[in-house]
Amino acid sequence: MTDPIRLGIAGLGTVGAGVVKIVQRHGSLLERRCGRPVEITAVSARSREKDRGVSIKPYAWEDDPVALARRDDVDVLVELMGGEDGPAKNATEAAIANGKHVVTANKAMLAHHGQALAEAAEDAGVNLRFEAAVAGGIPVIKALTEGLAGNAITRVMGVMNGTCNYILTRMDDAGLTYEEAFAEADGLGYLEADPELDVGGIDAGHKLSLLASIAFGTRVAFDDMTLEGIGRISIDDIRRAGDLGYKIKLLGVAQMTGRGLEQRMTPCLVPSASPLGQLLGGTNMVVIEGDAVEQIVLRGPGAGEGPTASAVMGDICDIARGIRLPVFGQPAQTLRPAPPANAESPACFYLRLALVDKPGALAKVATVLGENGISIDRMRQYDHPGADAPVLIVTHRTARPNLDTALAALPGTGVVTGAPVALRIEDV
C-alpha cells in the first residue's frame, strides 16, 4: 500500500506539537518503516495563532474538533485535547462513527468511557489506540497486548505519575517538606492545572485501571479503585522509612485474587535496593509479572513532549502498517465485569506512632496489636527532646481490616498522641 495515511490532530499543546515535529522531521524514516507516507492534513486547537515552535501553516484548520474528525481527508484522528468528556469524547465518537481510526493520549476519557468506546470502535472495524495514555514513552500497552499475550498476568504494579515521584524524591534527597517540594514542582510546571489529579493519585489511577483491564480481561473499573495521594507523607516518614531500608512511592498495584480484582494507587514502602526503590525524579516504572515470563521491568520517561509524542507515533505506525488489534487486547464484548476485591491482600505495614514517654506505653500498644492478631516484626524508638516519644513499628503480614481496628483502638490506651501513620510495605 502506497497511499499516505492522513492524520487530523486535535489538540496542539505540548504533545500535539511534538507529534507535528516528528512527522516533519522524520517523514522519510516513517515512510520506510510504515511502508507508506505519513501526512498531516488538518489540525484543530483553541488558538490558531499561538507560537508552538513548529509551523502548522501547511495544514487545514478546523475550529471544531468534531468537524476535524469527520473530514474526508482524515484517516486517523489523533486526539490530544484531554478531558474525560466534552470535545475529546465528542470528537472520538464522531471519528469512530465516520470510520476513522483514533489514537489518543487521554487516560481520563478511557478510564471512564473505555468500554463503550472500545465496543463502538470494534463494531466499526477501526482501531482505538492509546499507548501514550499510560507511562508516557514506555511501551507498556504493547508489551501487555502483544509481547506478553501468552502469559496469564498475575500482577501489574508501578510508579505511574512522574510529578509525585519527583516530589517524593526531592523530599528524600534534599530534605524538603512536602509543601516545599510541591511548590518546587509547581514552579517547574510539573503539576496539572488541578494539582489533585497528580498528588491525589487520580491521574495514576486512571492509568492503572487501563492496565488492569488489559492484564486481566476485565472491563475498566476505575470507580472501584482504592485511591490515596501523597499529601499526608511527611519528611519524618521519608527519613524513618529510609532508616528501615525503604523508600516511599506512590505505587499502583493491580492483581486478581480469590477475593476479586484488587486495584490500589496508594503510598507504599518498597525496599530501597529494588528497581522501584531506586527510581528517581520524574521517571516512571511499570513491573509486570506473568506465569511464563515471571517478572519484567519497564522504565522510562513518563511524560513530556518527546516521550509522549513517541508513543503516539508508535500507534500511528501500527495503523499505517495495517495492524488491527482489539482495544484492550481481546474483543471488548468478551471483557467481563471486574468483581472488586472485598479486602486487600495481607501485607506487612509500617506504623509511626507518638507515645507518651512513661513506663508501660509500649506494652499497651503491643497489647492492642496482639488483640487484633497483629504481631510485631521489629520496632525502633528515637531520641526525643519533648514529652512524646516517636516509635516505629514494622508488623508481620496482616490483614488491613485488622490493622484498621487496632488503629481505631489505640487512642483509647491513653498513651498515643496524634494520629498514627500506617503505610503498606509492598513485596517487589
C-alpha positions in Angstrom: 0.0 0.0 0.0 1.5 3.3 -1.1 -1.4 5.7 -0.3 -0.4 8.0 2.5 -2.1 7.7 5.9 -3.6 11.1 6.7 -3.7 12.5 10.2 -6.0 15.0 11.8 -4.6 16.3 15.0 -7.0 17.6 17.6 -5.0 19.5 20.3 -1.7 21.3 19.7 -0.3 21.6 23.2 3.0 20.1 24.2 2.2 16.6 22.9 0.4 17.7 19.7 3.3 20.0 18.8 5.6 17.1 19.4 3.7 14.8 17.0 3.9 17.5 14.3 7.6 17.8 14.8 8.2 14.1 14.5 6.2 13.9 11.3 8.0 16.9 9.8 11.4 15.8 10.9 11.2 12.1 10.2 8.9 11.9 7.1 11.2 9.7 5.1 12.0 7.4 8.0 8.3 7.0 8.9 7.6 6.1 5.2 10.2 3.4 5.2 9.1 1.9 8.4 5.4 2.1 7.7 5.5 1.2 4.0 3.6 4.3 3.2 3.8 8.1 3.8 2.5 9.6 7.0 1.0 13.0 6.4 -0.9 15.6 8.5 -3.8 17.0 6.6 -5.7 19.1 9.2 -5.4 20.3 12.8 -7.6 21.8 15.4 -6.9 23.7 18.7 -8.1 26.5 20.8 -5.8 29.1 19.2 -4.6 29.2 15.6 -2.0 31.9 16.2 -0.2 30.6 19.2 3.5 30.1 18.8 4.1 26.3 19.2 7.7 26.2 17.9 6.5 24.4 14.8 4.7 25.6 11.7 1.1 24.5 11.2 0.5 26.6 8.1 0.7 23.7 5.7 -2.4 22.1 7.3 -6.1 22.8 7.0 -7.6 24.3 10.1 -10.8 23.4 11.9 -12.1 25.3 14.9 -14.3 22.4 15.8 -12.6 19.1 16.6 -15.8 17.2 15.7 -15.6 18.7 12.2 -12.0 17.6 12.0 -13.0 14.1 12.9 -15.5 14.0 10.1 -13.2 15.3 7.3 -12.9 13.1 4.2 -9.1 13.7 4.1 -8.5 12.3 7.6 -7.9 8.6 8.2 -6.8 8.8 11.8 -8.0 11.3 14.4 -5.1 12.0 16.8 -6.9 13.2 20.0 -4.6 15.1 22.3 -7.0 17.6 23.9 -7.6 15.7 27.2 -10.6 15.7 29.4 -12.9 12.7 30.1 -15.9 14.3 28.4 -16.7 17.3 26.2 -14.8 17.9 22.9 -12.4 15.0 23.3 -15.1 12.4 23.7 -17.4 14.0 21.1 -14.6 14.1 18.5 -13.6 10.5 19.3 -17.2 9.3 18.9 -17.5 11.2 15.7 -14.3 9.8 14.3 -15.4 6.2 15.1 -18.9 6.8 13.6 -17.3 8.0 10.4 -15.0 5.1 10.0 -11.8 6.8 11.3 -9.1 5.3 13.4 -8.4 7.1 16.7 -5.1 7.5 18.5 -5.3 9.2 21.9 -3.3 10.0 25.0 -6.5 10.6 27.0 -6.4 8.3 30.1 -9.3 10.0 31.8 -11.7 9.5 28.9 -10.8 5.8 28.6 -10.9 5.2 32.3 -14.5 6.5 32.4 -15.8 5.6 28.9 -13.3 2.9 27.6 -15.8 0.0 27.4 -18.3 1.9 25.3 -15.7 3.5 23.1 -14.0 0.1 22.6 -17.2 -1.6 21.6 -18.0 1.2 19.2 -14.6 1.1 17.6 -14.6 -2.7 17.2 -18.1 -2.7 15.8 -17.0 -0.1 13.2 -13.9 -2.0 12.3 -11.5 0.7 13.3 -8.6 1.0 15.8 -8.7 2.9 19.0 -5.1 3.0 20.3 -3.8 4.6 23.5 -0.2 3.8 24.2 0.5 7.4 25.1 -2.2 7.4 27.8 -0.1 5.2 30.2 3.5 5.9 31.3 4.5 8.3 28.6 7.2 6.9 26.4 7.2 3.4 27.9 5.6 0.9 25.5 3.6 -0.9 28.3 0.4 -1.3 26.4 2.2 -3.0 23.5 4.0 -5.2 26.0 0.8 -6.4 27.6 -1.3 -6.8 24.4 1.4 -8.3 22.2 4.7 -9.3 23.8 3.1 -10.9 26.8 0.0 -12.2 25.2 1.0 -15.8 26.0 1.1 -15.1 29.7 -1.5 -15.3 32.4 -0.7 -12.0 34.1 -0.5 -12.2 37.9 0.3 -8.7 38.9 0.9 -5.3 37.4 2.4 -2.5 39.6 4.4 0.6 39.1 5.1 4.3 39.6 3.0 6.0 37.0 3.0 9.7 38.0 6.3 11.4 37.5 5.2 14.5 39.4 4.6 12.5 42.6 7.8 10.6 42.2 9.6 14.0 41.7 8.1 15.4 44.9 9.0 12.3 47.0 12.5 12.2 45.5 13.1 15.8 46.4 11.8 15.3 50.0 14.3 12.4 50.3 17.4 13.8 48.6 17.1 17.5 49.6 15.3 17.1 52.9 12.4 19.2 51.7 9.0 19.2 53.4 6.0 18.1 51.3 4.9 21.7 50.9 8.4 22.8 49.8 8.7 20.0 47.2 5.2 20.6 46.0 6.0 24.3 45.4 9.2 23.4 43.6 7.3 21.0 41.3 4.7 23.7 40.6 7.3 26.2 39.8 8.8 23.8 37.2 5.4 23.3 35.6 5.1 19.7 36.5 1.6 19.9 38.1 -1.7 19.6 36.3 -4.0 22.7 36.3 -5.8 20.8 39.0 -2.9 19.5 41.2 -5.1 17.0 42.9 -5.1 14.9 39.7 -1.4 14.4 40.3 -0.8 14.4 44.1 -4.2 12.8 44.8 -3.3 9.8 42.7 -6.2 10.3 40.2 -4.0 10.6 37.1 -2.0 7.5 38.0 -5.2 5.6 39.0 -6.7 6.2 35.5 -3.6 4.6 34.0 -3.6 1.6 36.4 -7.3 0.9 35.6 -6.4 0.7 31.9 -3.5 -1.7 32.5 -5.7 -3.9 34.8 -8.3 -4.2 32.1 -5.8 -5.5 29.6 -3.9 -7.7 32.1 -7.0 -9.5 33.5 -9.5 -9.3 30.7 -11.9 -7.2 32.7 -13.9 -4.1 31.9 -12.3 -0.9 33.1 -13.3 -0.3 36.7 -11.7 2.9 37.8 -14.5 3.7 40.2 -13.6 0.5 42.2 -10.0 1.6 42.8 -8.6 2.5 46.2 -7.0 5.9 45.8 -4.8 7.8 48.3 -2.5 10.6 47.4 0.8 11.7 48.9 -0.4 14.8 50.7 0.0 13.2 54.2 3.5 11.9 53.6 5.9 13.9 55.9 9.6 14.4 55.8 9.7 12.3 59.1 8.1 9.3 57.2 10.7 9.7 54.4 13.6 9.7 56.9 12.2 6.9 59.1 11.4 4.7 56.2 15.0 5.2 54.9 16.3 4.2 58.3 14.5 0.9 57.9 15.8 0.3 54.4 12.7 1.5 52.4 11.6 4.3 50.1 8.1 5.7 49.9 6.5 5.7 46.5 3.0 6.4 45.1 2.6 2.8 43.9 -0.1 1.3 41.8 -0.9 -2.4 42.2 -3.4 -4.5 40.3 -3.9 -8.2 40.8 -6.7 -10.7 40.5 -7.2 -12.6 43.8 -9.7 -15.0 45.2 -11.4 -12.0 46.7 -11.8 -10.3 43.3 -9.8 -7.6 41.4 -7.6 -5.6 43.7 -6.7 -2.2 42.4 -5.0 0.4 44.6 -3.0 3.5 44.0 -1.6 4.4 47.4 1.7 5.5 49.1 3.7 2.3 49.9 7.1 1.4 51.2 9.3 -0.6 48.8 12.9 -1.9 49.5 15.5 0.8 48.8 17.6 -1.7 46.8 14.7 -2.7 44.5 14.2 -1.2 41.0 11.2 0.8 42.3 13.2 2.0 45.3 15.9 3.3 43.1 13.6 5.2 40.8 14.3 8.9 40.9 12.8 12.1 39.7 10.0 12.2 37.1 10.8 8.8 35.7 8.1 6.1 35.5 8.4 2.3 36.0 6.0 -0.5 35.4 6.6 -4.0 36.7 4.6 -6.9 35.0 4.5 -10.4 36.4 3.3 -13.4 34.3 3.3 -17.1 34.7 5.7 -17.7 31.8 7.8 -14.6 31.8 8.0 -14.3 35.6 8.8 -10.6 36.0 9.8 -7.8 33.6 10.6 -4.2 34.5 9.9 -1.3 32.1 11.5 2.1 32.9 11.4 5.4 31.1 10.2 9.0 30.9 6.5 9.1 31.9 5.6 12.5 30.4 6.9 15.3 28.2 6.7 16.3 24.6 9.1 13.8 23.1 8.3 10.7 25.1 4.5 11.0 24.8 4.7 12.0 21.1 6.9 9.0 20.5 4.2 6.7 22.0 1.5 8.4 19.8 3.6 7.8 16.7 4.1 4.2 17.6 0.3 3.7 17.5 0.1 5.6 14.2 2.8 3.5 12.6 0.9 0.3 13.6 -2.3 1.6 12.0 -0.3 2.6 8.9 1.1 -1.0 8.7 -2.4 -2.4 8.8 -2.1 -3.9 12.2 -5.5 -4.4 13.8 -5.9 -5.3 17.5 -8.8 -5.2 19.9 -8.7 -2.1 22.1 -8.0 -3.9 25.4 -6.2 -6.9 24.0 -9.3 -9.1 23.5 -12.7 -8.3 21.9 -14.5 -5.7 24.1 -17.6 -7.8 24.2 -15.6 -10.6 25.9 -14.3 -8.4 28.7 -16.0 -9.5 31.9 -17.2 -7.2 34.7 -14.4 -6.8 37.3 -15.6 -8.0 40.7 -13.9 -5.6 43.1 -11.9 -7.3 45.9 -13.7 -7.2 49.2 -10.4 -6.8 51.0 -6.8 -6.0 50.3 -4.3 -8.9 50.3 -2.4 -9.2 53.6 0.9 -7.3 53.9 3.4 -6.0 56.3 2.9 -2.5 57.5 5.0 0.5 58.6 3.5 2.3 61.7 4.7 5.6 63.1 3.4 6.5 66.5 4.0 9.2 69.0 3.8 7.8 72.5 3.6 9.4 75.9 7.0 8.8 77.4 6.1 6.8 80.5 6.6 3.2 81.6 4.2 0.7 80.1 3.3 2.7 77.0 4.8 0.3 74.5 3.2 -2.6 76.3 -0.2 -1.1 75.9 0.4 -0.6 72.2 1.6 -4.2 71.8 -1.4 -5.5 73.6 -3.8 -3.7 71.3 -2.0 -5.0 68.2 -1.9 -8.5 69.6 -5.6 -8.5 70.4 -6.2 -7.8 66.7 -3.9 -10.6 65.5 -1.0 -8.3 64.6 2.5 -9.3 65.6 5.5 -7.0 65.6 8.4 -7.8 63.4 10.7 -5.0 64.5 10.5 -1.8 66.4 12.6 1.3 66.8 12.4 4.2 69.2 14.1 7.5 68.6 15.7 10.0 70.9 13.4 12.9 71.6 13.7 16.3 73.3 10.0 16.6 74.1 7.5 14.6 76.1 6.3 12.5 73.2 8.5 9.5 72.1 8.5 8.7 68.3 8.2 5.0 67.7 8.4 3.0 64.5 6.9 -0.5 64.2 7.1 -2.9 61.3 4.4 -5.6 61.5 4.4 -9.1 60.3 1.9 -9.8 57.4 -1.6 -8.9 58.5 -5.0 -8.1 57.0 -5.8 -4.4 56.6 -9.2 -4.6 58.4 -7.4 -6.0 61.5 -4.9 -3.1 61.4 -7.7 -0.5 61.0 -9.4 -1.9 64.0 -6.2 -1.7 66.0 -5.5 1.8 64.9 -9.0 2.9 65.9 -8.4 1.4 69.4 -5.0 2.9 70.0 -6.2 6.4 71.2 -8.2 4.6 73.9 -5.0 3.4 75.5 -4.2 6.9 76.7 -0.5 6.6 75.6 -0.8 7.5 71.9 -0.7 11.2 70.9 -1.7 12.4 67.5 -2.9 10.3 64.6 -0.8 7.1 63.8 0.6 6.8 60.3 0.2 3.4 58.6 1.7 2.6 55.2 1.7 -0.7 53.4 5.0 -2.4 52.6 4.8 -3.9 49.2 6.6 -7.1 48.1 8.6 -6.3 45.0 
